Amino acid sequence: MVSVWILGDQLLERHPALCAAAALAERANTTVLLIESEARLAQQPYHRRKLVLILSAMRHYAAMLGAAGYRVDLRRAPDFATGVRQHLAETGSHRMLTVAAAERGTRALQHALAQELPLELLPNTQFLCGQHDPLPDVPVTRRVVLETFYRAMRRHFGVLLDDGGNPLGGQWNYDAANRRPLPRTVVAPPAQQFVPDAITLATIDEVGQRAGIGDAAGFALPVTHADARQALDGFIAERLPRFGDYEDAMRADDGVLFHSVLSPALNIGLLEPLEVIRAAEHAYHAGSAPLNAVEGFVRQILGWREYMYWQYWRIGEQLVAANAWNAQRPLPAFFWDGTSDMHCLATVLRRVHQTGYAHHIERLMILSNLCLLAGITPAEVNAWFLASFVDAYDWVMVPNVFGMGLNADGGGVATKPYIASAAYIDRMSDYCGGCRFQPRARHGPAACPFTVLYWNFLLTHEAALRANPRLGPAVLGLRHLDDAERTAVRQTAAALLARWSNDPRP
Ligand SMILES: Cc1cc2nc3c(=O)[nH]c(=O)nc-3n(C[C@H](O)[C@H](O)[C@H](O)COP(=O)(O)OP(=O)(O)OC[C@H]3O[C@@H](n4cnc5c(N)ncnc54)[C@H](O)[C@@H]3O)c2cc1C
């Protein structure tokens, strides 16, 4: 008897350990182990919809494998190690295959178990850079920007290239064409909702009894490969064509706009990155989506997603210890309860609490921008993101929160801190129109906290920002502030931050 242990975020249709096991035993003599680990499920006060997603997808996967002729051991255990030991003792398996976990903690546990049990680890090929490292010999001390990594990945996987190996359209990147504010008249087709079946409904009931964030009811994400593919097809047909133009836009009455909402399925293996990339590429060649949209979308998956995973394994341990802006304040309570007078923040937090989702620009330019400007401790921000989002895992959170969102590494992952005042939010969204704060006022009770904290951040970190070639010009704006105004900005910011700090996590 051979066993294959599959983790809940590795629900691949063609799973490498199942392929390897096929060479060793018949399906009827292969037992697939799926562990619902109590310790893992309780590691954070997770969003309930994330728990439904993972548990229901595992249960559907178990049913699929059973129907395909495998023995399946889907078990609840106090933790992974106990589950593996119990399984081996009960089945008498002498050989167990598993794929290396995407996250550090679980991978370390797999290595430890492999020392004492007949457990063999196969390489993780769920990420394209796990199949081919585009920059294998770069020392960890050298900074590698996204663009270098992305071009190497495009070349290797032959994505959006002409016959001569050059980028289609003559440019590697259409970022400049992807920053348009959204006109009122443009309405995005909604993302598809998947009606829960009996397995998902039972899981929603069960998870509803657990501690966590948000409401499990209302869950409508895909939990099978077929549904995930339908979500992909729907996105490609309906929203991809305008993904590029409005990638950075935000709107109060629509938290998805032209984004794909594919990360929940991608991050647990229901979709594979290359099939998503090829589907987008196909839409370009078929003439149904323009190049700025397709390249912009491909950049997210083949670029940012792969780059984050690559950086996590390269410099992740340094990242979690980093705090370049010396941020020491506790996370304000409103992150957990969603109450805020700021229209943008209240709307995004309410949506995150409800659904476990916000699109990239709201994560970056509303949520983490505020935390960076307010000097919130990176570890607390990371814990909040990890708990609150349906698509959150250590490998994606560490580089996104410590690196991209908070610039805690001082510019290893992202070349500049993503900071902006409310002027940016006003330009890219309709939030400020419905808000009691004034986006352009720099101090005083009516000034938007984003703007107050932005100018306060520039004043506090002026020297460091001047040294950054991409931010030097922003600091030049300080010349318009005389001493009296600088003092007023500092005082308004200090009062605001004191209020937020006095009311930390409930
Ligand atoms: C502070 C912060 C926290 C984030 N937390 C997560 C997280 O917990 N889980 C997660 O998957 N992504 C995270 N991201 C990245 C990105 O915001 C989400 O992947 C994206 O919003 C998911 O929505 P979507 O599927 O509609 O994405 P789309 O905008 O449609 O993009 C397509 C896909 O590209 C990938 N992608 C794009 N940007 C990134 C990125 N920076 N890192 C990794 N993948 C990316 C995702 O797989 C996404 O599904 C975070 C970004 C920031 C700034």
The ligand as a MOL file (V3000), in Angstrom:
LIG
                    3D

  0  0  0     0  0            999 V3000
M  V30 BEGIN CTAB
M  V30 COUNTS 53 58 0 0 0
M  V30 BEGIN ATOM
M  V30 1 C -1.1430 44.2460 1.4180 0
M  V30 2 C -1.4990 43.2130 0.3950 0
M  V30 3 C -1.9840 41.9790 0.7920 0
M  V30 4 C -2.2610 40.9990 -0.1710 0
M  V30 5 N -2.7050 39.7780 0.2500 0
M  V30 6 C -2.9020 38.7940 -0.6470 0
M  V30 7 C -3.3140 37.5120 -0.2340 0
M  V30 8 O -3.5400 37.2620 0.9370 0
M  V30 9 N -3.4820 36.5480 -1.1610 0
M  V30 10 C -3.2810 36.7900 -2.4870 0
M  V30 11 O -3.4390 35.8680 -3.2970 0
M  V30 12 N -2.8870 37.9920 -2.8980 0
M  V30 13 C -2.7100 39.0130 -2.0300 0
M  V30 14 N -2.3330 40.2440 -2.4610 0
M  V30 15 C -2.1060 40.4580 -3.8840 0
M  V30 16 C -3.3510 40.9140 -4.6670 0
M  V30 17 O -3.8980 42.0500 -4.0500 0
M  V30 18 C -4.3940 39.8060 -4.7480 0
M  V30 19 O -3.8050 38.6620 -5.3150 0
M  V30 20 C -5.5630 40.1830 -5.6320 0
M  V30 21 O -6.1710 41.3440 -5.1350 0
M  V30 22 C -6.5570 39.0360 -5.6820 0
M  V30 23 O -7.7220 39.4230 -6.3430 0
M  V30 24 P -8.0180 39.0010 -7.8380 0
M  V30 25 O -7.9360 37.5310 -7.9570 0
M  V30 26 O -9.2970 39.6440 -8.2290 0
M  V30 27 O -6.8040 39.6480 -8.5910 0
M  V30 28 P -6.5840 40.2610 -10.0560 0
M  V30 29 O -6.4040 41.7150 -9.9270 0
M  V30 30 O -7.6200 39.7730 -10.9830 0
M  V30 31 O -5.1620 39.6580 -10.4460 0
M  V30 32 C -5.0310 38.3510 -11.0150 0
M  V30 33 C -4.1930 37.4660 -10.1450 0
M  V30 34 O -2.8700 37.9530 -10.0570 0
M  V30 35 C -2.2850 37.4940 -8.8500 0
M  V30 36 N -1.6800 38.6350 -8.1750 0
M  V30 37 C -1.7750 39.9280 -8.5080 0
M  V30 38 N -1.0080 40.6870 -7.7150 0
M  V30 39 C -0.4180 39.8470 -6.8530 0
M  V30 40 C 0.4890 40.0300 -5.7770 0
M  V30 41 N 0.9530 41.2480 -5.4280 0
M  V30 42 N 0.8590 38.9380 -5.0910 0
M  V30 43 C 0.4040 37.7060 -5.4040 0
M  V30 44 N -0.4540 37.4760 -6.4130 0
M  V30 45 C -0.8450 38.5440 -7.1290 0
M  V30 46 C -3.3950 36.8480 -8.0260 0
M  V30 47 O -3.2800 35.4550 -8.1130 0
M  V30 48 C -4.6620 37.3100 -8.7190 0
M  V30 49 O -5.7030 36.3700 -8.6230 0
M  V30 50 C -2.0650 41.2610 -1.5380 0
M  V30 51 C -1.5920 42.5130 -1.9220 0
M  V30 52 C -1.3170 43.4740 -0.9750 0
M  V30 53 C -0.7850 44.8020 -1.4190 0
M  V30 END ATOM
M  V30 BEGIN BOND
M  V30 1 1 1 2
M  V30 2 1 2 3
M  V30 3 2 2 52
M  V30 4 2 3 4
M  V30 5 1 4 5
M  V30 6 1 4 50
M  V30 7 2 5 6
M  V30 8 1 6 7
M  V30 9 1 6 13
M  V30 10 2 7 8
M  V30 11 1 7 9
M  V30 12 1 9 10
M  V30 13 2 10 11
M  V30 14 1 10 12
M  V30 15 2 12 13
M  V30 16 1 13 14
M  V30 17 1 14 15
M  V30 18 1 14 50
M  V30 19 1 15 16
M  V30 20 1 16 17
M  V30 21 1 16 18
M  V30 22 1 18 19
M  V30 23 1 18 20
M  V30 24 1 20 21
M  V30 25 1 20 22
M  V30 26 1 22 23
M  V30 27 1 23 24
M  V30 28 2 24 25
M  V30 29 1 24 26
M  V30 30 1 24 27
M  V30 31 1 27 28
M  V30 32 2 28 29
M  V30 33 1 28 30
M  V30 34 1 28 31
M  V30 35 1 31 32
M  V30 36 1 32 33
M  V30 37 1 33 34
M  V30 38 1 33 48
M  V30 39 1 34 35
M  V30 40 1 35 36
M  V30 41 1 35 46
M  V30 42 1 36 37
M  V30 43 1 36 45
M  V30 44 2 37 38
M  V30 45 1 38 39
M  V30 46 1 39 40
M  V30 47 2 39 45
M  V30 48 1 40 41
M  V30 49 2 40 42
M  V30 50 1 42 43
M  V30 51 2 43 44
M  V30 52 1 44 45
M  V30 53 1 46 47
M  V30 54 1 46 48
M  V30 55 1 48 49
M  V30 56 2 50 51
M  V30 57 1 51 52
M  V30 58 1 52 53
M  V30 END BOND
M  V30 END CTAB
M  END
